[in-house]
Amino acid sequence: MKTAILYICTGKYNQFFSGFYESCEKFFLADESEKTYFVWTDDLTLSQSDNVRIFEKHCEGFPKDSLFRFDMFLQAEDELKSFDYVFFFNSNMLFLKPVQAREFVPTESDGFLCALDADFDKVYPHVSFYPYERNKRSLAYIPKDRKSYRYFHGGVNGGRTKEYLELIHTLSDNVRKDYDNGIIAQYHDESHLNRYLLDRRCKSLHSDLYGMDENANSSATAKIIIRDKTKVDAYFNKDRGYGVRRKIKRGLQLIGQIVTWYV
């Protein structure tokens, strides 16, 4: 089995690669797959490993470095076609325990692989709290017309190569069309990913195991964690804030989401 791993790290995010790479080599599909890493970075000396393929990508900041990720992936399309599976991982993901093919790799009947966001299963009592894109002009817009919903976080996803390349093409096109029309979806590429998977089969991993926040109480049982960026570099603390003003802002955002769900 041949597996391609897509990874983006520019600017300050470059410092996460060595930890991700070493843990992925040790724990992800160990002795089950030949892995090749496709890395978009502005540090051309990031790795000398034979199984790391580097693409030069200048840092454009947030949200462009995340929003236009599907455009980046298309640069490697011809090479990706020779792989059986393609998976994407956020830069600050870290493997802590073995992850085997039988639990992770989607079958033909599964379609895709994504991680359900644990917060929306546990914390929020109704789908109106989910941060779906509610702008009807956006190609990421999700209508209120079904009985059940799922919310996937964008940090872990993948699938069989043919299906995943179709996803990349579609979302690259959708994001660009939105952007050209002056629209950026609420949660950027994640909003578009959720819209694409709304009507498609997907092997749903639970983020308690495959994408738990490092600071969560249950993170010790997780196989893949999302590292707290502020523990790596104080630079990432610039957007953090837990005071009254932030709580009020977040509360207003939730109220706005609920209202727009019913409009």
Buried (B, 14 or more C-beta within 10 A) or exposed (E): EEBBBBBBBBBBBBBBBEBBBEBBBEBBBBEBBEBBBBBBBBBEEBBEEEEBBBBEBEBBEEEBBBBBBBBBBEBBEEEBEEBBBBBBBBBBBBBBEBBBEEEBBBEEEBBBBBBBBBBBEEEBEEBBBBBBBBBEEBBBBBEEEEEEBBBBBBBBBBBBBEBBBEBBBBBBEBBBEBBEEEBBBBBBBBBBBBBBBBEEBBBBBBBBBBBBBBEBEEBEEBBBBBBBBBEBEEEBEEEEEEEEEEEEEEEEEBEEBEEBBEE
